[in-house]
Amino acid sequence: MKHLVYRFLSIAIIAALFSLSSCTEEENTLPTLTSTEVTNIEEDTAILKSAVDSDGGLQVTARGFCWSISADPTLENNNGFTQEGEGVGEFASTISQLSPNTSYQVRSYGTNRLGTAYGEVQTFSTSMALPTVSTVSVSSITWNAATVAGDATSGGGGDITERGFCWSTAEEPTIDDEKLQKGEGLGEFSLVVENLTPEQTYYLRAYAINAKGVAYGETISFTTLEEPLNVPDNHHMLLGNPSSATDDILNANDYLMVKDQFHLSYNNTTRTANWVSWHLNTSYLGDVGRQDDFRTDYSLPSSWYRVSETSYRYSGFDRGHLCPSADRTATIAANSETFLMTNMLPQAPRNNQGIWAALETYSRNLAKSGKELYIVAGPHGQGGEGSNGYAETIDNNNIVVPSTTWKIIVVLNNGDNDLDRINTNTRVIAVIMPNTQEVVGTKWYDYRVSVNDVEELTGFDFLSNVSTSIQEVIEAVVDNVPI
């Protein structure tokens, strides 16, 4: 009987405890939170404050804020959230990396064992930011102009209504100084700044404007070149000095030499010209035969190594003319001057006697048809293939063998004021040819490129005396006239 009584009491006690536990669990709830207070709202930041009023009878294990540009943000659907400790009481977060001029919804949250509860949704909007714009580059600097480029990458939450460049002779120019507008909106933009003063240092930066104000890119300084001389028509360097060569003996690798029949920049390291420039029309053409009087150019400084007429002997490379002998047949003296060794380069025979010679003939035929031509040509690189095979130098390492040959030809109708007659429709032929024997079987016009390509190869600035806006057009075009 006692055993029955004890068993009954045990069952009753267990039932009572179970009933009490169930009753307690049913009384627990999700946490409750106060409304979120949003303060210190900036372009991309804000401060959020809230509090857990009640833990619902269970430990709050996480609390914080979630926000979104969409309605009713949650921990599963948001543009961002924070976690700020646990338990009841006040908490705050500084949130960042918001988008300017954007409306957000935010609310606090608290999590206990039963789940996550949210406070009331609050709406706030970030302020507009200034645009983001960068000054990318200043290039093609001449005595009175330069090409400038910028990039507008953000409107700061608004529309960019104006963008462009401003410049001054003082640092940190603004739009109250000289400026040029270039469109609106995002993206890259560029233009040509003209009417600058020669030999003047300028400070330039890109700008962009939205409803909040003006933003500026980095400041870039540059100095314009010396104003060119008033070069007459038919001058061999009418279109410019591609490397800014001078006749200073200390400028040994860009030494300017002025000849009657052509001008050149000599390189005392390679022992060839960097470039040779000449004018061609029918006044230079006659019946004089080829003089073949290859000879040392004794106008080079006496302290420099001087290439002789025998320096190329047994090398497997031709003494290749830059200004051709056949372009100067009006007088014996004119033809003879083309045989100075400063006008030669070690040229693969099949380049020199094949595609190179064919382009020379084509040029003279243009002149005979009523055209006048401004031509500049030169070597580049090191290492070519002659009839004896590959070589990087000849003449006991005194002369560098180039890897390529290049030429640029500006074609005009015969006339006066040549520089002023060059426009965006002017024909320009440019080629880059490998200095190898493998060119056999090809045509010169297979090697046509743009002037920009030759500039990229050589680092020279061609046609620098031509208006920059015209240069931009004609230097980008690859000649495609049927041959």
C-alpha positions as CSV (number, residue, x, y, z in Angstrom):
1,M,0.0,0.0,0.0
2,K,2.9,2.4,0.9
3,H,4.4,1.7,-2.5
4,L,1.2,2.7,-4.2
5,V,1.1,5.9,-2.3
6,Y,4.7,6.8,-3.1
7,R,4.2,6.1,-6.7
8,F,1.1,8.3,-6.8
9,L,2.9,11.2,-5.1
10,S,5.8,10.9,-7.5
11,I,3.6,11.0,-10.5
12,A,1.7,14.0,-9.1
13,I,4.9,15.9,-8.4
14,I,6.3,15.3,-11.9
15,A,3.0,16.4,-13.5
16,A,3.0,19.6,-11.4
17,L,6.5,20.4,-12.5
18,F,5.7,19.8,-16.1
19,S,2.6,22.0,-15.9
20,L,4.6,24.8,-14.3
21,S,7.4,24.6,-16.9
22,S,4.9,24.7,-19.8
23,C,3.1,27.6,-18.2
24,T,6.5,29.5,-18.0
25,E,7.5,28.8,-21.6
26,E,4.1,30.0,-22.9
27,E,4.7,33.3,-21.1
28,N,8.0,34.0,-22.9
29,T,7.9,36.3,-26.0
30,L,10.0,37.9,-28.6
31,P,12.0,41.0,-27.5
32,T,10.5,44.4,-27.9
33,L,12.5,47.4,-29.2
34,T,12.1,51.2,-29.3
35,S,11.8,53.1,-32.5
36,T,15.2,53.8,-34.3
37,E,16.5,57.4,-34.0
38,V,18.5,58.5,-37.0
39,T,20.9,61.5,-36.5
40,N,24.0,63.0,-38.1
41,I,23.0,62.1,-41.6
42,E,25.7,62.8,-44.2
43,E,26.4,61.9,-47.8
44,D,27.3,58.3,-47.0
45,T,27.0,57.9,-43.2
46,A,24.4,58.2,-40.4
47,I,24.2,57.4,-36.6
48,L,21.4,55.0,-35.5
49,K,20.1,54.6,-31.9
50,S,17.6,52.3,-30.3
51,A,17.0,50.1,-27.2
52,V,15.8,46.7,-26.3
53,D,12.9,47.4,-23.8
54,S,12.2,43.8,-23.0
55,D,14.0,40.5,-23.6
56,G,10.6,38.6,-23.6
57,G,11.8,36.5,-20.7
58,L,14.7,35.1,-22.6
59,Q,18.3,36.2,-23.2
60,V,18.7,38.6,-26.1
61,T,21.7,37.1,-28.0
62,A,22.0,39.6,-30.8
63,R,20.8,43.1,-31.5
64,G,21.5,45.9,-34.0
65,F,20.1,47.5,-37.1
66,C,19.3,46.5,-40.7
67,W,18.6,48.9,-43.5
68,S,17.6,48.8,-47.2
69,I,16.5,51.0,-50.1
70,S,13.6,48.6,-50.2
71,A,10.7,48.4,-47.7
72,D,10.8,46.6,-44.4
73,P,14.4,45.5,-44.2
74,T,15.2,42.2,-42.4
75,L,18.3,40.3,-41.5
76,E,17.6,38.2,-44.6
77,N,16.8,41.1,-47.0
78,N,18.9,44.2,-46.6
79,N,21.6,46.5,-47.9
80,G,23.5,46.3,-44.7
81,F,23.2,45.4,-41.0
82,T,25.1,45.8,-37.8
83,Q,25.4,43.7,-34.6
84,E,25.7,45.7,-31.4
85,G,26.2,43.3,-28.5
86,E,23.4,41.5,-26.6
87,G,21.0,41.9,-23.7
88,V,18.5,44.8,-22.9
89,G,19.3,48.5,-23.0
90,E,20.3,51.2,-25.4
91,F,22.7,50.6,-28.3
92,A,23.9,52.6,-31.3
93,S,25.7,52.2,-34.6
94,T,27.5,54.5,-37.0
95,I,26.8,53.1,-40.5
96,S,28.8,54.0,-43.6
97,Q,29.2,53.4,-47.3
98,L,25.7,54.6,-48.0
99,S,24.9,56.0,-51.4
100,P,24.5,59.8,-51.6
101,N,21.1,61.4,-52.2
102,T,19.3,58.1,-51.5
103,S,16.3,57.2,-49.4
104,Y,16.7,54.3,-46.9
105,Q,14.4,52.4,-44.5
106,V,16.0,51.3,-41.2
107,R,14.9,49.4,-38.1
108,S,16.4,47.9,-35.1
109,Y,16.3,44.2,-34.3
110,G,16.7,41.9,-31.3
111,T,17.0,38.1,-31.3
112,N,16.2,35.6,-28.5
113,R,15.6,31.9,-28.5
114,L,12.1,32.4,-29.9
115,G,13.3,34.4,-32.9
116,T,14.0,37.9,-34.1
117,A,11.8,41.0,-33.5
118,Y,12.0,44.3,-35.2
119,G,11.4,47.9,-34.2
120,E,9.3,50.4,-36.2
121,V,10.6,51.2,-39.6
122,Q,12.1,54.7,-40.0
123,T,12.9,56.4,-43.3
124,F,15.9,58.7,-43.9
125,S,17.7,60.2,-46.9
126,T,21.4,60.8,-47.3
127,S,22.5,64.2,-48.6
128,M,23.8,64.7,-52.1
129,A,27.6,64.5,-52.6
130,L,29.8,66.4,-55.0
131,P,30.6,64.5,-58.2
132,T,33.8,62.4,-58.5
133,V,36.0,63.5,-61.3
134,S,39.7,62.8,-62.2
135,T,42.2,64.6,-64.4
136,V,43.6,61.7,-66.5
137,S,46.3,63.2,-68.6
138,V,47.8,66.2,-70.5
139,S,49.5,65.1,-73.8
140,S,50.5,66.4,-77.3
141,I,51.8,69.6,-75.8
142,T,52.8,72.2,-78.4
143,W,53.8,75.8,-78.2
144,N,50.2,76.9,-78.0
145,A,48.0,73.9,-77.3
146,A,47.6,70.6,-75.4
147,T,45.3,67.6,-75.4
148,V,43.7,67.0,-72.0
149,A,41.6,64.1,-70.7
150,G,39.3,63.5,-67.7
151,D,36.9,61.0,-66.3
152,A,33.7,61.6,-64.4
153,T,33.0,58.4,-62.4
154,S,30.2,59.5,-60.0
155,G,27.4,62.1,-60.0
156,G,27.3,62.1,-56.2
157,G,23.7,61.0,-56.2
158,G,22.7,63.6,-58.8
159,D,23.2,64.5,-62.4
160,I,26.4,66.0,-63.7
161,T,25.1,69.0,-65.6
162,E,28.5,70.3,-66.8
163,R,32.0,68.9,-67.0
164,G,35.3,70.1,-68.5
165,F,38.7,71.6,-67.7
166,C,39.9,74.7,-66.0
167,W,43.5,76.1,-66.1
168,S,45.6,78.9,-64.9
169,T,49.2,80.0,-64.4
170,A,48.5,79.7,-60.7
171,E,48.1,76.5,-58.8
172,E,44.7,75.0,-58.1
173,P,42.7,76.6,-60.9
174,T,38.9,77.0,-60.6
175,I,36.1,77.5,-63.0
176,D,36.5,81.2,-62.4
177,D,39.8,81.0,-64.3
178,E,40.0,79.9,-67.9
179,K,37.8,76.9,-68.7
180,L,36.3,74.8,-71.4
181,Q,33.2,72.7,-71.1
182,K,33.0,69.2,-72.5
183,G,29.4,67.8,-72.2
184,E,27.7,66.4,-69.2
185,G,27.1,63.1,-67.4
186,L,29.4,60.3,-66.5
187,G,32.3,58.9,-68.5
188,E,35.6,59.8,-70.1
189,F,36.0,63.1,-71.9
190,S,38.8,65.0,-73.6
191,L,39.4,68.2,-75.6
192,V,42.2,70.4,-77.0
193,V,43.1,73.5,-75.0
194,E,44.4,76.1,-77.5
195,N,45.6,79.7,-77.6
196,L,48.2,79.0,-74.9
197,T,51.3,81.1,-74.4
198,P,54.6,79.6,-75.5
199,E,57.1,78.4,-72.8
200,Q,54.5,79.0,-70.1
201,T,53.8,76.6,-67.2
202,Y,50.1,76.0,-66.7
203,Y,48.1,74.2,-64.0
204,L,45.1,72.3,-65.2
205,R,42.4,70.1,-63.7
206,A,39.1,68.6,-64.7
207,Y,35.9,69.7,-63.1
208,A,32.3,68.5,-62.8
209,I,29.1,70.2,-61.5
210,N,26.0,68.8,-60.0
211,A,23.2,70.4,-57.9
212,K,25.4,70.5,-54.8
213,G,28.4,72.3,-56.4
214,V,31.7,71.9,-58.2
215,A,34.2,69.1,-57.8
216,Y,37.7,69.1,-59.1
217,G,40.2,66.4,-60.2
218,E,43.9,66.3,-59.5
219,T,46.0,69.3,-60.7
220,I,48.5,68.5,-63.5
221,S,51.1,71.0,-64.4
222,F,52.7,71.3,-67.9
223,T,54.8,73.7,-69.9
224,T,54.2,74.7,-73.5
225,L,57.0,74.5,-76.0
226,E,59.0,77.3,-77.6
227,E,57.2,79.0,-80.4
228,P,58.4,77.6,-83.7
229,L,60.2,79.9,-86.2
230,N,58.2,81.3,-89.1
231,V,59.1,78.4,-91.3
232,P,58.7,79.1,-95.1
233,D,57.0,76.8,-97.5
234,N,59.0,73.9,-98.8
235,H,61.2,73.9,-95.7
236,H,62.4,70.4,-94.9
237,M,61.1,70.7,-91.4
238,L,57.9,72.7,-92.1
239,L,55.8,70.2,-90.2
240,G,57.9,70.2,-87.1
241,N,61.0,68.8,-85.3
242,P,59.8,65.4,-84.2
243,S,62.3,64.9,-81.3
244,S,63.1,68.6,-80.5
245,A,66.6,68.0,-81.8
246,T,69.2,70.7,-81.3
247,D,72.7,71.5,-82.6
248,D,74.2,71.4,-79.1
249,I,77.1,68.9,-79.1
250,L,76.1,67.8,-75.6
251,N,72.8,66.6,-77.1
252,A,74.7,63.8,-78.8
253,N,71.8,61.4,-79.3
254,D,69.5,64.0,-80.8
255,Y,71.9,66.2,-82.7
256,L,70.3,68.4,-85.3
257,M,72.1,68.6,-88.7
258,V,70.9,70.9,-91.4
259,K,71.7,70.0,-94.9
260,D,70.7,71.7,-98.1
261,Q,68.7,68.6,-99.3
262,F,67.3,67.3,-96.0
263,H,67.5,67.8,-92.2
264,L,68.2,65.1,-89.7
265,S,68.6,64.2,-86.1
266,Y,71.7,62.2,-85.5
267,N,72.3,59.6,-82.8
268,N,75.9,59.2,-81.7
269,T,75.1,56.0,-79.9
270,T,73.4,54.1,-82.8
271,R,75.6,56.0,-85.4
272,T,72.5,56.5,-87.6
273,A,69.9,59.2,-87.9
274,N,67.0,59.1,-85.5
275,W,65.0,60.6,-88.4
276,V,65.6,62.4,-91.7
277,S,63.0,65.0,-93.0
278,W,62.7,66.4,-96.5
279,H,60.4,68.1,-99.0
280,L,59.7,66.6,-102.4
281,N,58.2,68.1,-105.5
282,T,59.3,68.2,-109.2
283,S,61.8,71.0,-108.6
284,Y,64.1,68.4,-107.0
285,L,63.8,66.0,-109.9
286,G,65.9,66.1,-113.1
287,D,68.2,64.0,-115.2
288,V,71.3,63.8,-113.0
289,G,72.5,60.2,-112.5
290,R,73.3,58.5,-109.3
291,Q,76.6,59.7,-107.9
292,D,77.4,56.7,-105.7
293,D,79.9,58.8,-103.7
294,F,79.3,57.3,-100.3
295,R,81.4,59.2,-97.8
296,T,82.0,60.2,-94.2
297,D,80.1,63.2,-93.0
298,Y,82.9,65.4,-91.6
299,S,80.4,67.9,-90.3
300,L,79.9,65.6,-87.3
301,P,81.9,66.8,-84.2
302,S,85.5,65.6,-84.5
303,S,85.4,63.9,-81.2
304,W,82.6,61.5,-82.3
305,Y,83.0,58.2,-84.2
306,R,82.4,58.9,-87.9
307,V,81.0,56.2,-90.0
308,S,82.9,55.7,-93.3
309,E,81.9,54.5,-96.7
310,T,83.5,51.1,-95.9
311,S,81.8,50.6,-92.4
312,Y,79.1,48.4,-93.9
313,R,81.4,46.2,-96.0
314,Y,80.7,42.4,-95.7
315,S,78.0,43.1,-93.1
316,G,75.2,41.7,-95.2
317,F,73.3,45.0,-94.9
318,D,72.8,47.7,-97.6
319,R,73.9,51.3,-97.1
320,G,70.2,52.2,-97.1
321,H,69.2,55.8,-97.9
322,L,66.7,57.6,-95.8
323,C,66.4,60.6,-98.1
324,P,66.6,58.7,-101.5
325,S,69.2,59.5,-104.1
326,A,66.4,59.5,-106.7
327,D,64.6,62.2,-104.9
328,R,67.5,64.6,-105.6
329,T,68.3,64.5,-109.3
330,A,68.2,68.1,-110.2
331,T,71.9,68.8,-109.7
332,I,75.0,66.8,-109.1
333,A,75.6,68.5,-105.7
334,A,72.0,67.7,-104.6
335,N,72.4,64.0,-105.5
336,S,75.8,63.7,-104.0
337,E,74.6,65.0,-100.6
338,T,72.3,62.1,-100.2
339,F,75.4,59.8,-100.1
340,L,76.6,61.2,-96.8
341,M,76.8,58.3,-94.3
342,T,74.6,60.2,-91.8
343,N,71.8,59.6,-94.3
344,M,72.3,55.8,-94.2
345,L,71.1,53.0,-92.1
346,P,72.0,49.2,-92.1
347,Q,69.1,48.0,-94.2
348,A,68.2,44.4,-95.1
349,P,68.7,44.2,-98.9
350,R,65.2,42.9,-99.6
351,N,63.8,45.7,-97.5
352,N,65.9,48.4,-99.1
353,Q,65.7,47.2,-102.7
354,G,62.2,45.9,-102.5
355,I,59.3,47.4,-100.5
356,W,61.3,50.5,-99.4
357,A,62.3,51.3,-102.9
358,A,58.8,50.7,-104.2
359,L,57.4,53.3,-101.7
360,E,60.1,55.7,-102.8
361,T,59.1,55.3,-106.4
362,Y,55.4,55.7,-105.5
363,S,56.3,58.9,-103.7
364,R,58.1,60.4,-106.7
365,N,55.2,59.4,-109.0
366,L,52.9,61.4,-106.7
367,A,55.2,64.4,-107.1
368,K,55.3,64.0,-110.9
369,S,51.5,63.9,-110.9
370,G,51.2,67.4,-109.4
371,K,51.7,66.7,-105.7
372,E,54.2,68.0,-103.2
373,L,55.2,65.8,-100.3
374,Y,56.6,66.3,-96.8
375,I,58.4,63.2,-95.7
376,V,60.2,62.0,-92.6
377,A,61.7,58.6,-92.2
378,G,64.0,56.7,-89.8
379,P,65.0,53.4,-88.1
380,H,63.9,52.0,-84.8
381,G,64.9,49.2,-82.4
382,Q,67.9,46.9,-82.6
383,G,68.4,43.6,-84.4
384,G,67.7,43.0,-88.1
385,E,68.3,40.2,-90.6
386,G,70.6,40.9,-93.5
387,S,71.9,38.6,-96.2
388,N,74.4,37.1,-93.7
389,G,71.7,36.5,-91.1
390,Y,70.7,38.2,-87.9
391,A,72.8,41.0,-86.4
392,E,72.4,43.6,-83.8
393,T,75.5,45.7,-84.7
394,I,78.0,46.0,-87.5
395,D,81.4,47.6,-87.9
396,N,82.9,46.1,-84.7
397,N,79.8,47.1,-82.7
398,N,80.0,50.7,-83.7
399,I,76.7,50.8,-85.7
400,V,73.4,49.6,-84.4
401,V,71.3,47.5,-86.8
402,P,67.6,48.6,-86.5
403,S,64.8,46.1,-86.2
404,T,62.3,48.2,-88.2
405,T,62.2,51.1,-90.7
406,W,59.4,53.6,-90.8
407,K,58.2,56.5,-92.9
408,I,55.5,59.2,-92.9
409,I,54.4,61.1,-96.0
410,V,52.1,64.1,-96.0
411,V,50.6,64.6,-99.5
412,L,49.4,68.0,-100.8
413,N,48.5,69.4,-104.1
414,N,51.2,71.8,-105.3
415,G,50.5,75.3,-104.0
416,D,51.5,77.9,-101.5
417,N,50.9,78.3,-97.7
418,D,51.4,74.6,-97.3
419,L,50.9,74.5,-93.5
420,D,47.6,76.3,-93.7
421,R,46.4,74.0,-96.4
422,I,46.7,70.9,-94.3
423,N,43.2,69.9,-93.0
424,T,41.4,66.8,-91.7
425,N,41.1,65.4,-95.2
426,T,44.8,65.6,-96.1
427,R,46.2,62.3,-97.1
428,V,48.9,61.0,-94.8
429,I,50.8,57.7,-95.6
430,A,52.6,56.0,-92.7
431,V,54.4,52.6,-92.7
432,I,56.4,50.4,-90.3
433,M,58.4,47.7,-92.1
434,P,60.5,44.9,-90.5
435,N,64.2,45.2,-91.3
436,T,64.5,41.6,-92.5
437,Q,64.9,39.5,-95.6
438,E,61.4,38.0,-95.0
439,V,59.6,40.9,-96.6
440,V,60.2,39.4,-100.0
441,G,56.9,38.9,-101.8
442,T,55.1,41.6,-99.8
443,K,54.0,45.0,-101.0
444,W,54.8,48.3,-99.3
445,Y,51.2,49.1,-98.8
446,D,50.8,45.9,-96.7
447,Y,52.7,47.8,-94.0
448,R,50.5,50.9,-93.7
449,V,49.7,52.1,-90.2
450,S,48.6,55.4,-88.6
451,V,51.0,58.2,-87.6
452,N,49.9,57.5,-84.0
453,D,51.3,54.0,-84.4
454,V,54.7,55.4,-85.5
455,E,54.6,57.9,-82.6
456,E,53.9,55.1,-80.2
457,L,56.8,53.1,-81.6
458,T,59.4,55.9,-81.7
459,G,58.2,58.3,-79.0
460,F,58.5,61.2,-81.4
461,D,55.9,63.9,-82.0
462,F,55.2,64.2,-85.7
463,L,53.4,67.0,-87.5
464,S,53.7,69.2,-84.4
465,N,53.4,72.4,-86.4
466,V,50.0,71.4,-87.6
467,S,47.0,72.5,-85.6
468,T,46.4,70.0,-82.8
469,S,42.7,69.5,-83.7
470,I,43.8,68.6,-87.2
471,Q,46.6,66.4,-85.9
472,E,44.1,64.3,-83.9
473,V,42.2,63.4,-87.0
474,I,44.9,62.8,-89.6
475,E,47.3,61.0,-87.2
476,A,44.7,58.4,-86.3
477,V,43.8,57.4,-89.9
478,V,45.4,54.5,-91.7
479,D,45.7,55.3,-95.4
480,N,43.5,53.1,-97.5
481,V,43.8,54.6,-101.0
482,P,43.9,51.8,-103.5
483,I,47.4,51.3,-105.0
